[in-house]
Amino acid sequence: MEEKIYKMMSGSGALNIAVGVVTLIGGITGGVLLIISGARLLASKSKILF
């Protein structure tokens, strides 16, 4: 019984690490895309007319 619980807990830990890595990569990618978008807006600021 204890071995079954240990295997389940180790599988859960591995899943948590995998989800954490995916979330981290997604956050970094989103941040980079936002920085690039903002830089493009600043570069073309003089072309925007209101």
PDB file of all heavy atoms in Angstrom:
ATOM      1  N   MET A   1       0.817  -1.190   0.000  1.00  0.00           N
ATOM      2  CA  MET A   1       0.000   0.000   0.000  1.00  0.00           C
ATOM      3  C   MET A   1       0.865   1.260   0.000  1.00  0.00           C
ATOM      4  O   MET A   1       0.594   2.201  -0.726  1.00  0.00           O
ATOM      5  CB  MET A   1      -0.930  -0.036   1.214  1.00  0.00           C
ATOM      6  CG  MET A   1      -1.881   1.109   1.278  1.00  0.00           C
ATOM      7  SD  MET A   1      -3.102   0.981  -0.018  1.00  0.00           S
ATOM      8  CE  MET A   1      -4.109   2.356   0.339  1.00  0.00           C
ATOM      9  N   GLU A   2       1.901   1.267   0.819  1.00  0.00           N
ATOM     10  CA  GLU A   2       2.768   2.441   0.899  1.00  0.00           C
ATOM     11  C   GLU A   2       3.510   2.681  -0.410  1.00  0.00           C
ATOM     12  O   GLU A   2       3.746   3.819  -0.797  1.00  0.00           O
ATOM     13  CB  GLU A   2       3.751   2.293   2.051  1.00  0.00           C
ATOM     14  CG  GLU A   2       3.082   2.349   3.416  1.00  0.00           C
ATOM     15  CD  GLU A   2       4.063   2.100   4.533  1.00  0.00           C
ATOM     16  OE1 GLU A   2       5.274   2.058   4.281  1.00  0.00           O
ATOM     17  OE2 GLU A   2       3.612   1.941   5.674  1.00  0.00           O
ATOM     18  N   GLU A   3       3.871   1.603  -1.092  1.00  0.00           N
ATOM     19  CA  GLU A   3       4.582   1.738  -2.359  1.00  0.00           C
ATOM     20  C   GLU A   3       3.681   2.378  -3.417  1.00  0.00           C
ATOM     21  O   GLU A   3       4.128   3.205  -4.209  1.00  0.00           O
ATOM     22  CB  GLU A   3       5.063   0.378  -2.841  1.00  0.00           C
ATOM     23  CG  GLU A   3       5.907   0.451  -4.108  1.00  0.00           C
ATOM     24  CD  GLU A   3       6.425  -0.909  -4.515  1.00  0.00           C
ATOM     25  OE1 GLU A   3       6.516  -1.810  -3.652  1.00  0.00           O
ATOM     26  OE2 GLU A   3       6.730  -1.073  -5.703  1.00  0.00           O
ATOM     27  N   LYS A   4       2.412   2.015  -3.405  1.00  0.00           N
ATOM     28  CA  LYS A   4       1.448   2.578  -4.352  1.00  0.00           C
ATOM     29  C   LYS A   4       1.298   4.087  -4.111  1.00  0.00           C
ATOM     30  O   LYS A   4       1.248   4.881  -5.057  1.00  0.00           O
ATOM     31  CB  LYS A   4       0.107   1.868  -4.194  1.00  0.00           C
ATOM     32  CG  LYS A   4      -0.908   2.214  -5.228  1.00  0.00           C
ATOM     33  CD  LYS A   4      -2.170   1.365  -5.048  1.00  0.00           C
ATOM     34  CE  LYS A   4      -3.201   1.710  -6.092  1.00  0.00           C
ATOM     35  NZ  LYS A   4      -4.431   0.929  -5.920  1.00  0.00           N
ATOM     36  N   ILE A   5       1.222   4.478  -2.862  1.00  0.00           N
ATOM     37  CA  ILE A   5       1.118   5.902  -2.516  1.00  0.00           C
ATOM     38  C   ILE A   5       2.384   6.642  -2.937  1.00  0.00           C
ATOM     39  O   ILE A   5       2.317   7.751  -3.477  1.00  0.00           O
ATOM     40  CB  ILE A   5       0.849   6.063  -1.006  1.00  0.00           C
ATOM     41  CG1 ILE A   5      -0.535   5.515  -0.650  1.00  0.00           C
ATOM     42  CG2 ILE A   5       0.945   7.519  -0.593  1.00  0.00           C
ATOM     43  CD1 ILE A   5      -0.816   5.444   0.822  1.00  0.00           C
ATOM     44  N   TYR A   6       3.537   6.032  -2.718  1.00  0.00           N
ATOM     45  CA  TYR A   6       4.803   6.662  -3.093  1.00  0.00           C
ATOM     46  C   TYR A   6       4.868   6.880  -4.598  1.00  0.00           C
ATOM     47  O   TYR A   6       5.286   7.932  -5.069  1.00  0.00           O
ATOM     48  CB  TYR A   6       5.977   5.791  -2.634  1.00  0.00           C
ATOM     49  CG  TYR A   6       7.315   6.322  -3.057  1.00  0.00           C
ATOM     50  CD1 TYR A   6       7.891   7.406  -2.408  1.00  0.00           C
ATOM     51  CD2 TYR A   6       8.013   5.757  -4.125  1.00  0.00           C
ATOM     52  CE1 TYR A   6       9.112   7.908  -2.796  1.00  0.00           C
ATOM     53  CE2 TYR A   6       9.231   6.247  -4.529  1.00  0.00           C
ATOM     54  CZ  TYR A   6       9.774   7.323  -3.852  1.00  0.00           C
ATOM     55  OH  TYR A   6      10.983   7.826  -4.252  1.00  0.00           O
ATOM     56  N   LYS A   7       4.452   5.895  -5.395  1.00  0.00           N
ATOM     57  CA  LYS A   7       4.477   6.025  -6.852  1.00  0.00           C
ATOM     58  C   LYS A   7       3.518   7.124  -7.310  1.00  0.00           C
ATOM     59  O   LYS A   7       3.822   7.892  -8.213  1.00  0.00           O
ATOM     60  CB  LYS A   7       4.115   4.702  -7.511  1.00  0.00           C
ATOM     61  CG  LYS A   7       5.221   3.681  -7.443  1.00  0.00           C
ATOM     62  CD  LYS A   7       4.843   2.412  -8.176  1.00  0.00           C
ATOM     63  CE  LYS A   7       5.966   1.394  -8.111  1.00  0.00           C
ATOM     64  NZ  LYS A   7       5.638   0.157  -8.824  1.00  0.00           N
ATOM     65  N   MET A   8       2.348   7.196  -6.675  1.00  0.00           N
ATOM     66  CA  MET A   8       1.376   8.214  -7.037  1.00  0.00           C
ATOM     67  C   MET A   8       1.919   9.615  -6.711  1.00  0.00           C
ATOM     68  O   MET A   8       1.774  10.550  -7.497  1.00  0.00           O
ATOM     69  CB  MET A   8       0.064   7.991  -6.296  1.00  0.00           C
ATOM     70  CG  MET A   8      -1.041   8.934  -6.712  1.00  0.00           C
ATOM     71  SD  MET A   8      -2.625   8.584  -5.943  1.00  0.00           S
ATOM     72  CE  MET A   8      -2.267   8.923  -4.234  1.00  0.00           C
ATOM     73  N   MET A   9       2.574   9.756  -5.579  1.00  0.00           N
ATOM     74  CA  MET A   9       3.127  11.051  -5.183  1.00  0.00           C
ATOM     75  C   MET A   9       4.273  11.457  -6.098  1.00  0.00           C
ATOM     76  O   MET A   9       4.398  12.637  -6.448  1.00  0.00           O
ATOM     77  CB  MET A   9       3.596  11.005  -3.726  1.00  0.00           C
ATOM     78  CG  MET A   9       2.456  10.990  -2.741  1.00  0.00           C
ATOM     79  SD  MET A   9       2.983  10.794  -1.035  1.00  0.00           S
ATOM     80  CE  MET A   9       4.058  12.176  -0.820  1.00  0.00           C
ATOM     81  N   SER A  10       5.115  10.520  -6.505  1.00  0.00           N
ATOM     82  CA  SER A  10       6.225  10.871  -7.391  1.00  0.00           C
ATOM     83  C   SER A  10       5.704  11.255  -8.771  1.00  0.00           C
ATOM     84  O   SER A  10       6.234  12.171  -9.415  1.00  0.00           O
ATOM     85  CB  SER A  10       7.214   9.718  -7.497  1.00  0.00           C
ATOM     86  OG  SER A  10       6.620   8.599  -8.122  1.00  0.00           O
ATOM     87  N   GLY A  11       4.643  10.602  -9.240  1.00  0.00           N
ATOM     88  CA  GLY A  11       4.028  10.971 -10.523  1.00  0.00           C
ATOM     89  C   GLY A  11       3.418  12.355 -10.461  1.00  0.00           C
ATOM     90  O   GLY A  11       3.511  13.141 -11.406  1.00  0.00           O
ATOM     91  N   SER A  12       2.804  12.671  -9.334  1.00  0.00           N
ATOM     92  CA  SER A  12       2.206  13.987  -9.148  1.00  0.00           C
ATOM     93  C   SER A  12       3.285  15.066  -9.112  1.00  0.00           C
ATOM     94  O   SER A  12       3.109  16.145  -9.673  1.00  0.00           O
ATOM     95  CB  SER A  12       1.404  14.004  -7.853  1.00  0.00           C
ATOM     96  OG  SER A  12       0.896  15.285  -7.608  1.00  0.00           O
ATOM     97  N   GLY A  13       4.388  14.778  -8.472  1.00  0.00           N
ATOM     98  CA  GLY A  13       5.496  15.739  -8.426  1.00  0.00           C
ATOM     99  C   GLY A  13       6.070  15.991  -9.802  1.00  0.00           C
ATOM    100  O   GLY A  13       6.369  17.137 -10.168  1.00  0.00           O
ATOM    101  N   ALA A  14       6.223  14.955 -10.600  1.00  0.00           N
ATOM    102  CA  ALA A  14       6.742  15.107 -11.957  1.00  0.00           C
ATOM    103  C   ALA A  14       5.784  15.938 -12.807  1.00  0.00           C
ATOM    104  O   ALA A  14       6.209  16.791 -13.589  1.00  0.00           O
ATOM    105  CB  ALA A  14       6.958  13.736 -12.592  1.00  0.00           C
ATOM    106  N   LEU A  15       4.491  15.714 -12.635  1.00  0.00           N
ATOM    107  CA  LEU A  15       3.497  16.492 -13.368  1.00  0.00           C
ATOM    108  C   LEU A  15       3.555  17.961 -12.960  1.00  0.00           C
ATOM    109  O   LEU A  15       3.477  18.852 -13.819  1.00  0.00           O
ATOM    110  CB  LEU A  15       2.093  15.932 -13.124  1.00  0.00           C
ATOM    111  CG  LEU A  15       0.954  16.657 -13.823  1.00  0.00           C
ATOM    112  CD1 LEU A  15       1.095  16.522 -15.337  1.00  0.00           C
ATOM    113  CD2 LEU A  15      -0.372  16.123 -13.358  1.00  0.00           C
ATOM    114  N   ASN A  16       3.706  18.237 -11.688  1.00  0.00           N
ATOM    115  CA  ASN A  16       3.803  19.617 -11.216  1.00  0.00           C
ATOM    116  C   ASN A  16       5.023  20.324 -11.803  1.00  0.00           C
ATOM    117  O   ASN A  16       4.949  21.493 -12.180  1.00  0.00           O
ATOM    118  CB  ASN A  16       3.858  19.660  -9.694  1.00  0.00           C
ATOM    119  CG  ASN A  16       2.517  19.379  -9.064  1.00  0.00           C
ATOM    120  OD1 ASN A  16       1.487  19.545  -9.702  1.00  0.00           O
ATOM    121  ND2 ASN A  16       2.525  18.945  -7.829  1.00  0.00           N
ATOM    122  N   ILE A  17       6.139  19.630 -11.875  1.00  0.00           N
ATOM    123  CA  ILE A  17       7.344  20.221 -12.461  1.00  0.00           C
ATOM    124  C   ILE A  17       7.132  20.501 -13.943  1.00  0.00           C
ATOM    125  O   ILE A  17       7.503  21.568 -14.446  1.00  0.00           O
ATOM    126  CB  ILE A  17       8.556  19.298 -12.229  1.00  0.00           C
ATOM    127  CG1 ILE A  17       8.923  19.293 -10.750  1.00  0.00           C
ATOM    128  CG2 ILE A  17       9.742  19.733 -13.080  1.00  0.00           C
ATOM    129  CD1 ILE A  17       9.986  18.295 -10.383  1.00  0.00           C
ATOM    130  N   ALA A  18       6.503  19.568 -14.661  1.00  0.00           N
ATOM    131  CA  ALA A  18       6.255  19.758 -16.090  1.00  0.00           C
ATOM    132  C   ALA A  18       5.335  20.949 -16.333  1.00  0.00           C
ATOM    133  O   ALA A  18       5.595  21.781 -17.208  1.00  0.00           O
ATOM    134  CB  ALA A  18       5.663  18.490 -16.687  1.00  0.00           C
ATOM    135  N   VAL A  19       4.270  21.059 -15.558  1.00  0.00           N
ATOM    136  CA  VAL A  19       3.348  22.187 -15.709  1.00  0.00           C
ATOM    137  C   VAL A  19       4.047  23.498 -15.363  1.00  0.00           C
ATOM    138  O   VAL A  19       3.849  24.516 -16.030  1.00  0.00           O
ATOM    139  CB  VAL A  19       2.088  21.976 -14.835  1.00  0.00           C
ATOM    140  CG1 VAL A  19       1.238  23.230 -14.781  1.00  0.00           C
ATOM    141  CG2 VAL A  19       1.276  20.816 -15.368  1.00  0.00           C
ATOM    142  N   GLY A  20       4.889  23.488 -14.364  1.00  0.00           N
ATOM    143  CA  GLY A  20       5.637  24.687 -13.995  1.00  0.00           C
ATOM    144  C   GLY A  20       6.575  25.146 -15.104  1.00  0.00           C
ATOM    145  O   GLY A  20       6.671  26.336 -15.396  1.00  0.00           O
ATOM    146  N   VAL A  21       7.249  24.211 -15.742  1.00  0.00           N
ATOM    147  CA  VAL A  21       8.165  24.559 -16.831  1.00  0.00           C
ATOM    148  C   VAL A  21       7.390  25.134 -18.012  1.00  0.00           C
ATOM    149  O   VAL A  21       7.791  26.147 -18.599  1.00  0.00           O
ATOM    150  CB  VAL A  21       8.994  23.321 -17.252  1.00  0.00           C
ATOM    151  CG1 VAL A  21       9.727  23.566 -18.547  1.00  0.00           C
ATOM    152  CG2 VAL A  21       9.962  22.937 -16.151  1.00  0.00           C
ATOM    153  N   VAL A  22       6.253  24.514 -18.353  1.00  0.00           N
ATOM    154  CA  VAL A  22       5.440  25.010 -19.465  1.00  0.00           C
ATOM    155  C   VAL A  22       4.912  26.410 -19.164  1.00  0.00           C
ATOM    156  O   VAL A  22       4.923  27.295 -20.029  1.00  0.00           O
ATOM    157  CB  VAL A  22       4.280  24.027 -19.763  1.00  0.00           C
ATOM    158  CG1 VAL A  22       3.280  24.626 -20.720  1.00  0.00           C
ATOM    159  CG2 VAL A  22       4.828  22.731 -20.324  1.00  0.00           C
ATOM    160  N   THR A  23       4.477  26.641 -17.940  1.00  0.00           N
ATOM    161  CA  THR A  23       3.986  27.956 -17.547  1.00  0.00           C
ATOM    162  C   THR A  23       5.093  28.996 -17.608  1.00  0.00           C
ATOM    163  O   THR A  23       4.883  30.125 -18.080  1.00  0.00           O
ATOM    164  CB  THR A  23       3.402  27.894 -16.124  1.00  0.00           C
ATOM    165  OG1 THR A  23       2.379  26.908 -16.088  1.00  0.00           O
ATOM    166  CG2 THR A  23       2.833  29.223 -15.701  1.00  0.00           C
ATOM    167  N   LEU A  24       6.273  28.638 -17.160  1.00  0.00           N
ATOM    168  CA  LEU A  24       7.411  29.549 -17.198  1.00  0.00           C
ATOM    169  C   LEU A  24       7.768  29.921 -18.627  1.00  0.00           C
ATOM    170  O   LEU A  24       7.972  31.099 -18.946  1.00  0.00           O
ATOM    171  CB  LEU A  24       8.604  28.900 -16.502  1.00  0.00           C
ATOM    172  CG  LEU A  24       9.876  29.733 -16.374  1.00  0.00           C
ATOM    173  CD1 LEU A  24       9.626  30.915 -15.458  1.00  0.00           C
ATOM    174  CD2 LEU A  24      11.000  28.877 -15.832  1.00  0.00           C
ATOM    175  N   ILE A  25       7.820  28.944 -19.518  1.00  0.00           N
ATOM    176  CA  ILE A  25       8.152  29.205 -20.919  1.00  0.00           C
ATOM    177  C   ILE A  25       7.080  30.081 -21.562  1.00  0.00           C
ATOM    178  O   ILE A  25       7.385  31.015 -22.304  1.00  0.00           O
ATOM    179  CB  ILE A  25       8.332  27.876 -21.681  1.00  0.00           C
ATOM    180  CG1 ILE A  25       9.600  27.186 -21.191  1.00  0.00           C
ATOM    181  CG2 ILE A  25       8.393  28.098 -23.181  1.00  0.00           C
ATOM    182  CD1 ILE A  25       9.791  25.785 -21.716  1.00  0.00           C
ATOM    183  N   GLY A  26       5.813  29.794 -21.254  1.00  0.00           N
ATOM    184  CA  GLY A  26       4.718  30.605 -21.789  1.00  0.00           C
ATOM    185  C   GLY A  26       4.791  32.044 -21.304  1.00  0.00           C
ATOM    186  O   GLY A  26       4.552  32.977 -22.073  1.00  0.00           O
ATOM    187  N   GLY A  27       5.128  32.244 -20.057  1.00  0.00           N
ATOM    188  CA  GLY A  27       5.254  33.594 -19.505  1.00  0.00           C
ATOM    189  C   GLY A  27       6.398  34.369 -20.133  1.00  0.00           C
ATOM    190  O   GLY A  27       6.262  35.553 -20.457  1.00  0.00           O
ATOM    191  N   ILE A  28       7.519  33.715 -20.294  1.00  0.00           N
ATOM    192  CA  ILE A  28       8.676  34.376 -20.906  1.00  0.00           C
ATOM    193  C   ILE A  28       8.373  34.733 -22.361  1.00  0.00           C
ATOM    194  O   ILE A  28       8.665  35.841 -22.818  1.00  0.00           O
ATOM    195  CB  ILE A  28       9.930  33.486 -20.798  1.00  0.00           C
ATOM    196  CG1 ILE A  28      10.379  33.407 -19.339  1.00  0.00           C
ATOM    197  CG2 ILE A  28      11.051  34.003 -21.683  1.00  0.00           C
ATOM    198  CD1 ILE A  28      11.476  32.412 -19.080  1.00  0.00           C
ATOM    199  N   THR A  29       7.745  33.803 -23.089  1.00  0.00           N
ATOM    200  CA  THR A  29       7.397  34.053 -24.489  1.00  0.00           C
ATOM    201  C   THR A  29       6.417  35.216 -24.602  1.00  0.00           C
ATOM    202  O   THR A  29       6.591  36.100 -25.447  1.00  0.00           O
ATOM    203  CB  THR A  29       6.786  32.789 -25.123  1.00  0.00           C
ATOM    204  OG1 THR A  29       7.711  31.712 -24.986  1.00  0.00           O
ATOM    205  CG2 THR A  29       6.457  33.005 -26.580  1.00  0.00           C
ATOM    206  N   GLY A  30       5.408  35.229 -23.758  1.00  0.00           N
ATOM    207  CA  GLY A  30       4.438  36.328 -23.767  1.00  0.00           C
ATOM    208  C   GLY A  30       5.084  37.660 -23.453  1.00  0.00           C
ATOM    209  O   GLY A  30       4.780  38.674 -24.085  1.00  0.00           O
ATOM    210  N   GLY A  31       5.988  37.682 -22.490  1.00  0.00           N
ATOM    211  CA  GLY A  31       6.684  38.915 -22.140  1.00  0.00           C
ATOM    212  C   GLY A  31       7.544  39.436 -23.273  1.00  0.00           C
ATOM    213  O   GLY A  31       7.562  40.640 -23.558  1.00  0.00           O
ATOM    214  N   VAL A  32       8.246  38.551 -23.942  1.00  0.00           N
ATOM    215  CA  VAL A  32       9.086  38.960 -25.070  1.00  0.00           C
ATOM    216  C   VAL A  32       8.222  39.521 -26.192  1.00  0.00           C
ATOM    217  O   VAL A  32       8.556  40.552 -26.791  1.00  0.00           O
ATOM    218  CB  VAL A  32       9.952  37.775 -25.561  1.00  0.00           C
ATOM    219  CG1 VAL A  32      10.604  38.080 -26.893  1.00  0.00           C
ATOM    220  CG2 VAL A  32      11.006  37.425 -24.524  1.00  0.00           C
ATOM    221  N   LEU A  33       7.094  38.872 -26.473  1.00  0.00           N
ATOM    222  CA  LEU A  33       6.205  39.365 -27.525  1.00  0.00           C
ATOM    223  C   LEU A  33       5.640  40.739 -27.178  1.00  0.00           C
ATOM    224  O   LEU A  33       5.521  41.608 -28.053  1.00  0.00           O
ATOM    225  CB  LEU A  33       5.073  38.368 -27.779  1.00  0.00           C
ATOM    226  CG  LEU A  33       5.481  37.057 -28.445  1.00  0.00           C
ATOM    227  CD1 LEU A  33       4.293  36.109 -28.507  1.00  0.00           C
ATOM    228  CD2 LEU A  33       6.036  37.309 -29.835  1.00  0.00           C
ATOM    229  N   LEU A  34       5.304  40.968 -25.924  1.00  0.00           N
ATOM    230  CA  LEU A  34       4.808  42.277 -25.510  1.00  0.00           C
ATOM    231  C   LEU A  34       5.879  43.351 -25.633  1.00  0.00           C
ATOM    232  O   LEU A  34       5.606  44.480 -26.050  1.00  0.00           O
ATOM    233  CB  LEU A  34       4.290  42.220 -24.073  1.00  0.00           C
ATOM    234  CG  LEU A  34       2.963  41.489 -23.882  1.00  0.00           C
ATOM    235  CD1 LEU A  34       2.661  41.328 -22.396  1.00  0.00           C
ATOM    236  CD2 LEU A  34       1.857  42.252 -24.563  1.00  0.00           C
ATOM    237  N   ILE A  35       7.117  43.028 -25.296  1.00  0.00           N
ATOM    238  CA  ILE A  35       8.214  43.990 -25.421  1.00  0.00           C
ATOM    239  C   ILE A  35       8.448  44.336 -26.887  1.00  0.00           C
ATOM    240  O   ILE A  35       8.637  45.508 -27.243  1.00  0.00           O
ATOM    241  CB  ILE A  35       9.487  43.437 -24.752  1.00  0.00           C
ATOM    242  CG1 ILE A  35       9.309  43.414 -23.239  1.00  0.00           C
ATOM    243  CG2 ILE A  35      10.712  44.251 -25.154  1.00  0.00           C
ATOM    244  CD1 ILE A  35      10.410  42.714 -22.490  1.00  0.00           C
ATOM    245  N   ILE A  36       8.422  43.338 -27.757  1.00  0.00           N
ATOM    246  CA  ILE A  36       8.618  43.586 -29.186  1.00  0.00           C
ATOM    247  C   ILE A  36       7.492  44.453 -29.734  1.00  0.00           C
ATOM    248  O   ILE A  36       7.727  45.398 -30.496  1.00  0.00           O
ATOM    249  CB  ILE A  36       8.721  42.252 -29.954  1.00  0.00           C
ATOM    250  CG1 ILE A  36      10.026  41.546 -29.589  1.00  0.00           C
ATOM    251  CG2 ILE A  36       8.627  42.462 -31.453  1.00  0.00           C
ATOM    252  CD1 ILE A  36      10.132  40.131 -30.122  1.00  0.00           C
ATOM    253  N   SER A  37       6.264  44.156 -29.343  1.00  0.00           N
ATOM    254  CA  SER A  37       5.120  44.941 -29.803  1.00  0.00           C
ATOM    255  C   SER A  37       5.231  46.395 -29.336  1.00  0.00           C
ATOM    256  O   SER A  37       4.969  47.324 -30.106  1.00  0.00           O
ATOM    257  CB  SER A  37       3.827  44.316 -29.280  1.00  0.00           C
ATOM    258  OG  SER A  37       2.727  45.095 -29.605  1.00  0.00           O
ATOM    259  N   GLY A  38       5.599  46.589 -28.102  1.00  0.00           N
ATOM    260  CA  GLY A  38       5.770  47.947 -27.576  1.00  0.00           C
ATOM    261  C   GLY A  38       6.890  48.697 -28.275  1.00  0.00           C
ATOM    262  O   GLY A  38       6.773  49.896 -28.557  1.00  0.00           O
ATOM    263  N   ALA A  39       7.965  48.004 -28.592  1.00  0.00           N
ATOM    264  CA  ALA A  39       9.074  48.646 -29.293  1.00  0.00           C
ATOM    265  C   ALA A  39       8.656  49.069 -30.693  1.00  0.00           C
ATOM    266  O   ALA A  39       9.028  50.157 -31.165  1.00  0.00           O
ATOM    267  CB  ALA A  39      10.265  47.698 -29.365  1.00  0.00           C
ATOM    268  N   ARG A  40       7.858  48.246 -31.349  1.00  0.00           N
ATOM    269  CA  ARG A  40       7.361  48.615 -32.685  1.00  0.00           C
ATOM    270  C   ARG A  40       6.456  49.836 -32.608  1.00  0.00           C
ATOM    271  O   ARG A  40       6.491  50.713 -33.475  1.00  0.00           O
ATOM    272  CB  ARG A  40       6.622  47.452 -33.323  1.00  0.00           C
ATOM    273  CG  ARG A  40       7.541  46.370 -33.814  1.00  0.00           C
ATOM    274  CD  ARG A  40       6.752  45.282 -34.509  1.00  0.00           C
ATOM    275  NE  ARG A  40       7.641  44.224 -34.991  1.00  0.00           N
ATOM    276  CZ  ARG A  40       7.225  43.096 -35.501  1.00  0.00           C
ATOM    277  NH1 ARG A  40       5.922  42.854 -35.604  1.00  0.00           N
ATOM    278  NH2 ARG A  40       8.077  42.189 -35.911  1.00  0.00           N
ATOM    279  N   LEU A  41       5.606  49.892 -31.591  1.00  0.00           N
ATOM    280  CA  LEU A  41       4.738  51.056 -31.424  1.00  0.00           C
ATOM    281  C   LEU A  41       5.554  52.325 -31.176  1.00  0.00           C
ATOM    282  O   LEU A  41       5.259  53.386 -31.730  1.00  0.00           O
ATOM    283  CB  LEU A  41       3.764  50.841 -30.269  1.00  0.00           C
ATOM    284  CG  LEU A  41       2.566  49.957 -30.549  1.00  0.00           C
ATOM    285  CD1 LEU A  41       1.793  49.702 -29.263  1.00  0.00           C
ATOM    286  CD2 LEU A  41       1.668  50.594 -31.584  1.00  0.00           C
ATOM    287  N   LEU A  42       6.566  52.222 -30.336  1.00  0.00           N
ATOM    288  CA  LEU A  42       7.404  53.393 -30.072  1.00  0.00           C
ATOM    289  C   LEU A  42       8.176  53.829 -31.311  1.00  0.00           C
ATOM    290  O   LEU A  42       8.368  55.013 -31.546  1.00  0.00           O
ATOM    291  CB  LEU A  42       8.380  53.104 -28.936  1.00  0.00           C
ATOM    292  CG  LEU A  42       7.770  53.065 -27.534  1.00  0.00           C
ATOM    293  CD1 LEU A  42       8.821  52.628 -26.517  1.00  0.00           C
ATOM    294  CD2 LEU A  42       7.194  54.409 -27.165  1.00  0.00           C
ATOM    295  N   ALA A  43       8.608  52.866 -32.102  1.00  0.00           N
ATOM    296  CA  ALA A  43       9.364  53.191 -33.315  1.00  0.00           C
ATOM    297  C   ALA A  43       8.482  53.895 -34.343  1.00  0.00           C
ATOM    298  O   ALA A  43       8.948  54.757 -35.081  1.00  0.00           O
ATOM    299  CB  ALA A  43       9.952  51.929 -33.917  1.00  0.00           C
ATOM    300  N   SER A  44       7.188  53.548 -34.401  1.00  0.00           N
ATOM    301  CA  SER A  44       6.319  54.166 -35.380  1.00  0.00           C
ATOM    302  C   SER A  44       5.413  55.231 -34.755  1.00  0.00           C
ATOM    303  O   SER A  44       4.367  55.561 -35.316  1.00  0.00           O
ATOM    304  CB  SER A  44       5.464  53.092 -36.045  1.00  0.00           C
ATOM    305  OG  SER A  44       4.610  52.493 -35.090  1.00  0.00           O
ATOM    306  N   LYS A  45       5.837  55.790 -33.640  1.00  0.00           N
ATOM    307  CA  LYS A  45       5.037  56.796 -32.935  1.00  0.00           C
ATOM    308  C   LYS A  45       4.813  58.037 -33.790  1.00  0.00           C
ATOM    309  O   LYS A  45       3.747  58.636 -33.774  1.00  0.00           O
ATOM    310  CB  LYS A  45       5.748  57.168 -31.627  1.00  0.00           C
ATOM    311  CG  LYS A  45       4.955  58.122 -30.764  1.00  0.00           C
ATOM    312  CD  LYS A  45       5.562  58.280 -29.385  1.00  0.00           C
ATOM    313  CE  LYS A  45       6.889  58.973 -29.466  1.00  0.00           C
ATOM    314  NZ  LYS A  45       7.410  59.341 -28.152  1.00  0.00           N
ATOM    315  N   SER A  46       5.794  58.424 -34.574  1.00  0.00           N
ATOM    316  CA  SER A  46       5.666  59.637 -35.382  1.00  0.00           C
ATOM    317  C   SER A  46       4.702  59.461 -36.555  1.00  0.00           C
ATOM    318  O   SER A  46       4.188  60.434 -37.088  1.00  0.00           O
ATOM    319  CB  SER A  46       7.037  60.052 -35.921  1.00  0.00           C
ATOM    320  OG  SER A  46       7.541  59.039 -36.758  1.00  0.00           O
ATOM    321  N   LYS A  47       4.412  58.224 -36.950  1.00  0.00           N
ATOM    322  CA  LYS A  47       3.496  57.977 -38.058  1.00  0.00           C
ATOM    323  C   LYS A  47       2.038  57.927 -37.629  1.00  0.00           C
ATOM    324  O   LYS A  47       1.159  57.920 -38.476  1.00  0.00           O
ATOM    325  CB  LYS A  47       3.864  56.642 -38.729  1.00  0.00           C
ATOM    326  CG  LYS A  47       5.254  56.620 -39.326  1.00  0.00           C
ATOM    327  CD  LYS A  47       5.563  55.252 -39.881  1.00  0.00           C
ATOM    328  CE  LYS A  47       7.013  55.205 -40.342  1.00  0.00           C
ATOM    329  NZ  LYS A  47       7.373  53.860 -40.812  1.00  0.00           N
ATOM    330  N   ILE A  48       1.772  57.891 -36.334  1.00  0.00           N
ATOM    331  CA  ILE A  48       0.409  57.783 -35.847  1.00  0.00           C
ATOM    332  C   ILE A  48      -0.176  59.192 -35.698  1.00  0.00           C
ATOM    333  O   ILE A  48       0.397  60.058 -35.050  1.00  0.00           O
ATOM    334  CB  ILE A  48       0.375  57.055 -34.486  1.00  0.00           C
ATOM    335  CG1 ILE A  48       0.905  55.638 -34.629  1.00  0.00           C
ATOM    336  CG2 ILE A  48      -1.034  57.040 -33.911  1.00  0.00           C
ATOM    337  CD1 ILE A  48       1.037  54.899 -33.322  1.00  0.00           C
ATOM    338  N   LEU A  49      -1.324  59.397 -36.322  1.00  0.00           N
ATOM    339  CA  LEU A  49      -2.007  60.689 -36.260  1.00  0.00           C
ATOM    340  C   LEU A  49      -3.355  60.525 -35.567  1.00  0.00           C
ATOM    341  O   LEU A  49      -4.080  59.581 -35.829  1.00  0.00           O
ATOM    342  CB  LEU A  49      -2.233  61.252 -37.669  1.00  0.00           C
ATOM    343  CG  LEU A  49      -0.980  61.520 -38.490  1.00  0.00           C
ATOM    344  CD1 LEU A  49      -1.379  61.933 -39.904  1.00  0.00           C
ATOM    345  CD2 LEU A  49      -0.153  62.617 -37.852  1.00  0.00           C
ATOM    346  N   PHE A  50      -3.712  61.476 -34.717  1.00  0.00           N
ATOM    347  CA  PHE A  50      -5.009  61.468 -34.055  1.00  0.00           C
ATOM    348  C   PHE A  50      -5.816  62.649 -34.486  1.00  0.00           C
ATOM    349  O   PHE A  50      -5.397  63.699 -34.747  1.00  0.00           O
ATOM    350  CB  PHE A  50      -4.854  61.474 -32.534  1.00  0.00           C
ATOM    351  CG  PHE A  50      -4.371  60.178 -31.980  1.00  0.00           C
ATOM    352  CD1 PHE A  50      -3.058  60.033 -31.576  1.00  0.00           C
ATOM    353  CD2 PHE A  50      -5.218  59.095 -31.883  1.00  0.00           C
ATOM    354  CE1 PHE A  50      -2.614  58.828 -31.041  1.00  0.00           C
ATOM    355  CE2 PHE A  50      -4.789  57.900 -31.370  1.00  0.00           C
ATOM    356  CZ  PHE A  50      -3.479  57.765 -30.955  1.00  0.00           C
TER     357      PHE A  50
END
